[in-house]
């Protein structure tokens, strides 16, 4: 399954159109934070120095704020990219031998914003996702945001929630009134 998944994943990532945020054909534009490309480059370089391989096509960066979509294989949890939040178009794909191993590795971080499980078996996905310390869980998807569902993190990924009725409530300022009628004598 691993090799087939990686091949399909890389094919999809290689189809991403990197370009200007003003071009309608662009799938990936520049990163928001000027410091983010250097942070991502550090994660990728760390992984490569520890044995990871880049399997996506090499294309030039358009501007200093762009980062080429990067898929890494032969990764392990000694690499920063596997334990830190990236917030950019980089991912390490690690081969595992059991669901229990995948849960242990997915929770081997101080973060817990999102987790994704890809399988045809919904019950298996729910079983794995239910064991993870994550605020948002995905089955056969990633980073999809719905206004109907709360967006929240666990551990060092933040507190509170946005979106859904829970997110709306977090933006309110409730006021409690304790009123007593004066007693007339």
C-alpha positions as a Markdown table, in Angstrom:
| # | Residue | x | y | z |
|---|---|---|---|---|
| 1 | Unk | 0.0 | 0.0 | 0.0 |
| 2 | Unk | 2.8 | 2.4 | 0.9 |
| 3 | Unk | 4.5 | 2.5 | -2.5 |
| 4 | Unk | 1.1 | 2.9 | -4.4 |
| 5 | Unk | 0.0 | 5.6 | -2.0 |
| 6 | Unk | 3.3 | 7.6 | -2.3 |
| 7 | Unk | 3.3 | 7.3 | -6.1 |
| 8 | Unk | -0.3 | 8.7 | -6.3 |
| 9 | Unk | 0.4 | 11.4 | -3.7 |
| 10 | Unk | 3.5 | 12.6 | -5.5 |
| 11 | Unk | 1.7 | 12.6 | -8.8 |
| 12 | Unk | -1.0 | 14.8 | -7.3 |
| 13 | Unk | 1.5 | 17.2 | -5.6 |
| 14 | Unk | 3.5 | 17.5 | -8.8 |
| 15 | Unk | 0.3 | 18.7 | -10.6 |
| 16 | Unk | 0.0 | 21.7 | -8.2 |
| 17 | Unk | 0.4 | 25.0 | -10.1 |
| 18 | Unk | 2.7 | 27.3 | -8.2 |
| 19 | Unk | 2.3 | 30.9 | -9.1 |
| 20 | Unk | 1.1 | 34.4 | -8.3 |
| 21 | Unk | -1.8 | 34.8 | -5.9 |
| 22 | Unk | -3.4 | 37.0 | -8.6 |
| 23 | Unk | -3.4 | 34.2 | -11.2 |
| 24 | Unk | -6.6 | 32.1 | -11.2 |
| 25 | Unk | -4.7 | 29.0 | -12.4 |
| 26 | Unk | -2.5 | 29.1 | -9.3 |
| 27 | Unk | -3.0 | 26.4 | -6.7 |
| 28 | Unk | -0.2 | 27.4 | -4.4 |
| 29 | Unk | 0.8 | 31.0 | -4.0 |
| 30 | Unk | 3.3 | 32.7 | -1.7 |
| 31 | Unk | 3.4 | 32.0 | 2.0 |
| 32 | Unk | 1.9 | 34.6 | 4.4 |
| 33 | Unk | 4.9 | 35.1 | 6.7 |
| 34 | Unk | 8.1 | 36.3 | 5.2 |
| 35 | Unk | 10.0 | 34.0 | 7.6 |
| 36 | Unk | 8.1 | 30.8 | 6.7 |
| 37 | Unk | 10.2 | 29.7 | 3.7 |
| 38 | Unk | 13.4 | 29.7 | 5.8 |
| 39 | Unk | 11.6 | 27.7 | 8.5 |
| 40 | Unk | 10.4 | 25.1 | 5.9 |
| 41 | Unk | 13.9 | 25.0 | 4.3 |
| 42 | Unk | 15.4 | 24.2 | 7.7 |
| 43 | Unk | 12.9 | 21.4 | 8.2 |
| 44 | Unk | 13.6 | 19.9 | 4.8 |
| 45 | Unk | 17.4 | 20.3 | 5.1 |
| 46 | Unk | 17.3 | 18.6 | 8.6 |
| 47 | Unk | 15.4 | 15.7 | 7.1 |
| 48 | Unk | 17.7 | 15.3 | 4.1 |
| 49 | Unk | 20.7 | 15.5 | 6.4 |
| 50 | Unk | 19.3 | 12.5 | 8.3 |
| 51 | Unk | 18.5 | 10.4 | 5.3 |
| 52 | Unk | 15.2 | 11.5 | 3.8 |
| 53 | Unk | 14.7 | 11.8 | 0.1 |
| 54 | Unk | 12.7 | 14.4 | -1.8 |
| 55 | Unk | 10.5 | 12.7 | -4.4 |
| 56 | Unk | 8.7 | 15.7 | -5.9 |
| 57 | Unk | 9.8 | 17.5 | -9.0 |
| 58 | Unk | 12.3 | 20.3 | -8.6 |
| 59 | Unk | 11.0 | 23.6 | -9.8 |
| 60 | Unk | 12.4 | 27.1 | -9.1 |
| 61 | Unk | 10.8 | 29.3 | -6.5 |
| 62 | Unk | 9.1 | 32.3 | -8.1 |
| 63 | Unk | 9.8 | 34.7 | -5.2 |
| 64 | Unk | 11.4 | 34.6 | -1.8 |
| 65 | Unk | 7.9 | 34.0 | -0.3 |
| 66 | Unk | 7.1 | 30.9 | -2.4 |
| 67 | Unk | 8.1 | 27.4 | -1.3 |
| 68 | Unk | 8.1 | 24.5 | -3.7 |
| 69 | Unk | 5.7 | 21.7 | -2.7 |
| 70 | Unk | 8.0 | 19.0 | -1.2 |
| 71 | Unk | 7.2 | 15.4 | -0.4 |
| 72 | Unk | 9.8 | 13.5 | 1.7 |
| 73 | Unk | 10.2 | 9.7 | 2.1 |
| 74 | Unk | 12.5 | 7.6 | 4.2 |
| 75 | Unk | 11.7 | 9.9 | 7.1 |
| 76 | Unk | 11.7 | 9.0 | 10.8 |
| 77 | Unk | 10.9 | 10.8 | 14.1 |
| 78 | Unk | 14.4 | 12.0 | 14.6 |
| 79 | Unk | 13.5 | 14.6 | 11.9 |
| 80 | Unk | 12.0 | 18.0 | 12.8 |
| 81 | Unk | 9.5 | 17.7 | 9.9 |
| 82 | Unk | 7.9 | 14.7 | 11.6 |
| 83 | Unk | 7.4 | 16.4 | 15.0 |
| 84 | Unk | 6.9 | 20.1 | 14.3 |
| 85 | Unk | 4.0 | 22.0 | 12.7 |
| 86 | Unk | 5.1 | 23.2 | 9.3 |
| 87 | Unk | 2.3 | 25.4 | 7.9 |
| 88 | Unk | 3.6 | 25.1 | 4.4 |
| 89 | Unk | 3.6 | 22.7 | 1.4 |
| 90 | Unk | 5.9 | 20.1 | 2.9 |
| 91 | Unk | 5.2 | 16.6 | 4.2 |
| 92 | Unk | 7.1 | 13.5 | 5.3 |
| 93 | Unk | 5.4 | 10.2 | 4.5 |
| 94 | Unk | 6.6 | 7.4 | 6.8 |
| 95 | Unk | 5.9 | 3.7 | 6.3 |
| 96 | Unk | 4.4 | 1.9 | 9.3 |
| 97 | Unk | 3.6 | -1.7 | 10.0 |
| 98 | Unk | 0.5 | -1.5 | 12.2 |
| 99 | Unk | -2.3 | 0.8 | 13.3 |
| 100 | Unk | -0.8 | 0.9 | 16.8 |
| 101 | Unk | 2.5 | 2.1 | 15.4 |
| 102 | Unk | 0.8 | 4.8 | 13.3 |
| 103 | Unk | -1.0 | 6.1 | 16.4 |
| 104 | Unk | 2.2 | 6.1 | 18.5 |
| 105 | Unk | 4.1 | 8.0 | 15.8 |
| 106 | Unk | 1.2 | 10.5 | 15.0 |
| 107 | Unk | 1.1 | 11.4 | 18.7 |
| 108 | Unk | 4.9 | 11.7 | 18.9 |
| 109 | Unk | 4.8 | 15.5 | 19.0 |
| 110 | Unk | 3.9 | 18.3 | 21.4 |
| 111 | Unk | 1.3 | 19.5 | 18.8 |
| 112 | Unk | -2.2 | 18.4 | 18.0 |
| 113 | Unk | -3.9 | 20.6 | 15.4 |
| 114 | Unk | -5.0 | 18.0 | 12.7 |
| 115 | Unk | -4.5 | 14.4 | 11.8 |
| 116 | Unk | -5.5 | 12.5 | 8.6 |
| 117 | Unk | -6.1 | 8.8 | 8.0 |
| 118 | Unk | -6.4 | 7.4 | 4.5 |
| 119 | Unk | -8.2 | 4.1 | 4.2 |
| 120 | Unk | -11.2 | 2.5 | 2.6 |
| 121 | Unk | -12.3 | 1.3 | 6.0 |
| 122 | Unk | -14.3 | 4.0 | 7.8 |
| 123 | Unk | -14.4 | 2.1 | 11.1 |
| 124 | Unk | -10.7 | 1.6 | 11.0 |
| 125 | Unk | -10.2 | 5.3 | 10.4 |
| 126 | Unk | -12.5 | 6.3 | 13.2 |
| 127 | Unk | -10.7 | 3.9 | 15.6 |
| 128 | Unk | -7.3 | 5.4 | 14.8 |
| 129 | Unk | -8.5 | 9.0 | 14.8 |
| 130 | Unk | -10.3 | 8.5 | 18.1 |
| 131 | Unk | -7.0 | 7.5 | 19.8 |
| 132 | Unk | -5.2 | 10.7 | 18.7 |
| 133 | Unk | -4.6 | 13.8 | 20.7 |
| 134 | Unk | -5.8 | 16.2 | 17.9 |
| 135 | Unk | -8.3 | 18.9 | 17.6 |
| 136 | Unk | -9.4 | 18.1 | 14.0 |
| 137 | Unk | -9.5 | 14.7 | 12.4 |
| 138 | Unk | -9.8 | 13.8 | 8.7 |
| 139 | Unk | -10.7 | 10.6 | 6.9 |
| 140 | Unk | -9.3 | 10.6 | 3.4 |
| 141 | Unk | -8.8 | 14.4 | 3.4 |
| 142 | Unk | -6.7 | 17.0 | 5.0 |
| 143 | Unk | -7.0 | 20.7 | 5.9 |
| 144 | Unk | -10.6 | 21.0 | 4.8 |
| 145 | Unk | -12.3 | 23.7 | 6.8 |
| 146 | Unk | -16.1 | 23.6 | 7.3 |
| 147 | Unk | -18.0 | 26.5 | 8.9 |
| 148 | Unk | -20.2 | 23.8 | 10.6 |
| 149 | Unk | -17.4 | 22.1 | 12.5 |
| 150 | Unk | -15.1 | 23.6 | 15.2 |
| 151 | Unk | -11.5 | 24.1 | 14.3 |
| 152 | Unk | -9.4 | 23.5 | 17.4 |
| 153 | Unk | -6.1 | 22.2 | 18.5 |
| 154 | Unk | -4.7 | 20.2 | 21.4 |
| 155 | Unk | -1.5 | 20.5 | 23.4 |
| 156 | Unk | 0.9 | 23.2 | 22.0 |
| 157 | Unk | -1.4 | 23.8 | 19.0 |
| 158 | Unk | -3.5 | 26.2 | 20.9 |
| 159 | Unk | -6.6 | 26.5 | 23.0 |
| 160 | Unk | -10.2 | 27.4 | 22.1 |
| 161 | Unk | -11.9 | 27.0 | 18.8 |
| 162 | Unk | -12.9 | 28.9 | 15.7 |
| 163 | Unk | -15.8 | 28.1 | 13.3 |
| 164 | Unk | -19.1 | 26.5 | 14.1 |
| 165 | Unk | -21.4 | 27.6 | 17.0 |
| 166 | Unk | -18.5 | 26.9 | 19.4 |
| 167 | Unk | -16.2 | 29.4 | 17.5 |
| 168 | Unk | -19.0 | 32.0 | 17.4 |
| 169 | Unk | -19.5 | 31.6 | 21.1 |
| 170 | Unk | -15.8 | 32.1 | 21.7 |
| 171 | Unk | -16.2 | 35.6 | 20.2 |
| 172 | Unk | -19.0 | 36.7 | 22.5 |
| 173 | Unk | -18.7 | 38.6 | 25.7 |
| 174 | Unk | -21.5 | 37.2 | 28.0 |
| 175 | Unk | -22.7 | 39.3 | 30.8 |
| 176 | Unk | -24.5 | 38.0 | 33.9 |
| 177 | Unk | -27.2 | 40.1 | 35.6 |
| 178 | Unk | -28.0 | 39.3 | 39.2 |
| 179 | Unk | -31.1 | 41.4 | 39.9 |
| 180 | Unk | -33.2 | 41.5 | 43.1 |
| 181 | Unk | -36.3 | 43.5 | 43.5 |
| 182 | Unk | -36.1 | 45.8 | 46.5 |
| 183 | Unk | -38.2 | 44.6 | 49.4 |
| 184 | Unk | -40.9 | 47.1 | 50.3 |
| 185 | Unk | -41.8 | 47.4 | 54.0 |
